[in-house]
């Protein structure tokens, strides 16, 4: 199951890049700059969230017994965070 979580995260990350680039492509320079600034803000939130998830995982695994189940949950939490962004960008794509 850990492998499935890792694959799912990888797919969400790839999908994020595809949707972002598809949304960005037809924009004029100011639209591209606005989207880039929005994405940079989101990346800051993502990094902070991932740091929190990693800290929680480290705390759960401090005795070395949490194992792959805890790691799988952490990766899935990260994938869900990315998925929400993908869904936001898809909505923007549909509105353009």
Protein Blocks (a to p, Z undefined) as FASTA:
>chain_A
ZZmmmmmmmmmmmmmmmmmmmmmmmpcfklmmmmmmmmmmmmmmmmmmmmmmmmmmmmmm
mnopnmmmlmmmmmmmmmmmmmmmmmmmmmmmmmZZ
